[in-house]
Amino acid sequence: MGRLIVIEGLDGAGKRTMADKLTAELGGRVVRLAFPRYGEDIHADLVREGLHGRLGGFGDEVYGMAMLYALDRRGAAPDIRAALAANDVVLLDRYVASNAAFGAARLRQSARGEFVDWVRAVEIDRFGLPVPDAHLLLRVPVTVAASRSAHREATESGRGRDTWESDEALQARVATVYDGLAADDWLAPWHVVDGTSTPDVSALAEALTH
């Protein structure tokens, strides 16, 4: 049975780049997935509509949007389990903790608030999603994350920032919730890395897989 490793962080934290580095370092049988699964799952596509203000007031519904994220992952659960059974590592770009962090931040709650408990009850207890073996949090200043997101918007076709990515105050609160989740080792051990530095990927891969 493989290990389920999740990369978390703000929009623009460098999760995709880190996933590339870890994949190269880990070698062997590594499967990568990213959430939301835009273009693959109807719930993920509805998430995108909401994030870009195309679902009326629904995009402002914290619990409603969180449920769409959760349903996207519920649909992917069989694929995650199959990948874990056939590979050494399943590497996820965002997972349950993203839902907890962003929703709690939107409600101005902490990592120990009722929304985080609700996400765990829905996604882990009720939907039975696989529990991660480890989290990697890429911690970056909000200004750095915003700059990276703006650059990506300008250089990648069709990659316009959504309403959450462009809200720096929200991103700052999300960072605080992430720090709280990491401090509590929520769901699984958390490894925190400075996303503005050049980490020792070999040592990091070792820590995440043992």
N, C-alpha and C positions, 0 to 999 in steps of 0.2 A: 504494500500500500504506500502510495506516494505521500509527500508532505504538501499541505496547502499553505502557500505563502502569499500574503496580501501586501501590496504596496499602497500606502495612503498618503495624502497630503493635499495642500491647497491646489486650486487650478493654477497651473504654471509652476508647480513645485519640481517638475522634472521626472515624473513617474515613468513615462514611456522610455526616456533615456536610461533610467536606472534599470528598467526591465530588460532593455537590450543588453546592458552590461552584465546583469546577473545571468541572463540566458547564456551568454558567451562563456561566462566563468563556470557555471554549473555543468555545462556539457550534458552528456547522457540524455535521458528522456525527459524533456521539459515541454509542457504545454502551457500556452499563454491565453488568457481570456481577459477581456476588458468590459467593464460595466459603466454606463448602460450599453446594451447591445443594439445600438442604432442600426436600423435596416434589417434586423433579424427577429425582433420581437415587437409586437404591437404595443405592449406597455412601455417599452423603451422609446418607441416613436412618439407616443403620447407625452412622455416626459419631455422630449425635445420641443414638442409643440407648446407645452406649458412654460418651459424655460424661455421661450422666445415670445411669450405673450399671445399665443394663438389659440388658447383655450378659454378665453374670457377670464373670469375671476378664478377659475379652477387652479391656475398657476400659483395663486396666493394661498391656496389651501395646504397647510403644512402636512397634515395627516393624509390628505388625499394624494398629494404628490409622493409622499413617502411610501404609500401603498403601491403606487405604480412602480417605483423602484424595486420594492420587495417582490412584486409579482414577476418582474423581469428576471430576478434571480431565482425565484421558484421555478420558472420555466427552464432555467439553465441547470438546475440541480442534478437531473439525471446525467447530463453531459459532464458535470464536474465530478460526480462519483465514478463514472466510467473512466475519465481521464486519470483520476487518482489510482484506480485499480490497475491501469496499464502503464503508468509512468512514474518516474522518480519524484518529480516536482510538478505541481500545478501552480503557476504564478498568475495572480490576479491583479489587475490594475483597477483598484477600488472594489469594495465589497460592502458588507453590512455596516462596518464602522463609518463609511461615508454617509449613509442614511442617518445614522445616529448623530454624527457631528453637524451636518448641515441643518437637519431638522431642529436639533436642540438650539443651535445658534440662531435660527430664524425665530424661535420662540423665546430667545434670550434666557435659556436654561443652561445649567452646567452639565458636565459629564455624569453627574450623579442625579440628574433630574428625572422626572417621570417619563419624558419623551424617550430617553435612552433606554429606560426599562421597557417601554412599549415596543420599541424596535426589536429588542432581543426577544420579547415574548412572541412577536409576530413572525420574525424571520427564522429564529433558531428553534423556539419551542413549538410554534404552531405549524410553520411550513417545513420544519425539519432540515434546514439548509446545513450542509457540512460545516463544521466548526473549524476555523483556521488553526494551523499549528503555530504560526508566527505572523506578526505584523511588522512591517518596516514603515516608519513614519519619516518622510522627508520634510524636515522643518526648514522653512525659508521665511524671511521677512515678507510681509504683505506687499510692500512696494516692489520687491524683486519678483514675486509671483505675478503681480499686475503687469509689470513691464514685459515679462516673458509671454503672458497671455496676449498682450497687445501686439507684440512682435509676431506671434503665431497667427493672429488675425490678419495681419498685414501681408504675410508671406505665404500662407496656405489657403488655397482656393476653397471657398465654402466653409471656412472656419471662423465665422463671426462669433464674437463673444456673446454669451447669453446674459440674462439679467442678473444671475447670481455671480458670474465671473466678473462682471463690471462693477459690482457693489463691494468696494474695498472695506467698508465698515462691517458688512456681513462676513467677508473673508477673515477679518481680524477676529471676530467672535468664533468662527469655525476653528481657527488656529488654537484658540484658548480651549475649546472643547476637545480637540485632538490631544492637546497636552494633558488634559485630565484623563482621557481614555488611556493614554500611554502610561501615565502614572499609576493607574489602577490595573494595568495589564488586562484590559477589558477583553473578554472571550479567550485570549491567548497572550503569551508574552509579546511585548512590544520592544522593538529596537529603534532608537531614535538617531537619525543621522542629519548632520548639517547639509542641507541641499545646496548650499552655495560653495561647498568645498569639494575636494576630490577624494572620496573615501577609498579605503583599502577594500576593494571589491572582493578580493580573495578571502580576507578575514570576515567580511560581512556575509558572504555566501556560507562560510563555515558556521557562523553563529546562527544563521537562519535555518540551517538544515540539521542541526544537532541539539 
